[in-house]
Amino acid sequence: MKPTRIIILAVAVVAAGLAGMLAMRLSGTKAPELVETVIQKEPTVKVLVSAENLPIGSRLNDKSMQWASWPSSGVVDGFITDSTRPNAMAELQGVVVRMPMFKGEPMRAEKIADSSSRIMSSLLPSGKRAVATEISVATGAGGFVLPNDRVDIIMVRENKDSGNYITETILSNVRVLAIDQQVQESEDGKKSVVGTTATLELTPDQAKVIAVAQQMAQRLTLALRSVADSQEADTVAPDYLLHGGDGKADIQVIKSGAIVKSTATAVQAK
C-alpha cells in the first residue's frame, strides 16, 4: 500500500475517535457503573423437628428431636417453636408417634400422642375403636396387608334356605392398625407380614357390625385397597347387621348363622 494512503487512513481513524469522545462529552453520557447487589437474610426462628425417621409407635427422646432454624415466614400454626414452648424437648419425652415422620420434619400435635405406655390406645383417633379379627394367608391378601393399609371386609356366609353361599362387603376402606402385635412394617426389608390377627380401626357402629359378622360368617376376608382409594368414606355400616333389620333392636340373637330379630325387652322376658 502506498504511504499516502496509509497516512490518510490513520488520520481518518484518529478523527473518528476524537469525534466519538467529543460526542460523549456533549451528551453527558457516563460509563455504566457496577451495581452492588445487597442480599438481606430472612429472619429465622427455632422449630422443633425430627432428628431421624420416626415410624409409627416409636417414642420420642433426646436423639429423635432437635431444634432447627426455620424461615419465620414459613412457620404455620401447629409448629413447636422455642419461643412458644422452650421446654418442648423435655415435655415430649416418651411421647408416642402416631403417624410416620421423616428426618427434618416439624413436630405437630396431630402426629404425636401422649406418653402413656398403652401404644395402641395412643394410635387411635378420637371416636375410633380397635377391634381384632382372625386372618390367614388366604384371607389376608397373601400376607401383603400391612399396618396402616386400607382394606374392605368381605363376609362369606351360607344361605340356609337355598344352600348357596352369599358374599357381601360389610365394611369399606377401614384402616389396619396392626398385624398381630406389629404396628409398623418390618425394618429388615421384609414387606409382607403373615399374621393370624388383624387389628382394625373402626367406629363404634362398625365394631358392632364385625362382632355380629364374626358369628354369622363362614369366612371374613380382608381385601387390600389401592392407596388412590383411601379418601373414600370409611364410616358406613350395614343396617341389618347393626340393628337386626328393624332399626329398634338393642340386642341381637344369632341362631344357625342368621339374626333373630329381638328387642332388649323381649330377650329379658325369656
MOSUL-V326882 format. One record per pair of residues at least 24 apart in sequence whose C-alpha atoms are under 6 Angstrom apart, sorted by the first residue. I is the first residue (numbers start at 1). J is the second residue. Records with the same first field share a line. If there is no record, write none. Layout:
# MOSUL-V326882
I: J, J
This chain:
# MOSUL-V326882
43: 72
44: 69, 70, 71, 72
45: 69, 70, 72
46: 81, 82
47: 80, 81
48: 80, 106, 107
49: 104, 105, 106, 107
50: 103, 104, 105
51: 103
52: 103
53: 101, 102, 103
54: 100, 101
55: 100
56: 97, 98, 99, 100
57: 96, 97
58: 96, 97
59: 94, 95, 96
60: 93, 94, 95
61: 93
78: 108
79: 108
98: 123
128: 202, 203
129: 201, 202, 203
130: 200, 201
131: 199, 200
132: 198, 199
133: 197, 198
134: 196, 197
135: 196, 197
136: 196
139: 221, 222
140: 222
143: 192, 193, 194
144: 192
147: 176, 177, 178, 183, 184
148: 175, 176, 177
149: 175, 176
150: 174, 175, 225
151: 222, 223, 224, 225
152: 222, 223
153: 221, 222
154: 220, 221
155: 217, 220
156: 217, 218, 219
157: 217, 218
172: 234
173: 234
174: 234
175: 200, 201
176: 200
206: 237
209: 241, 242
216: 257
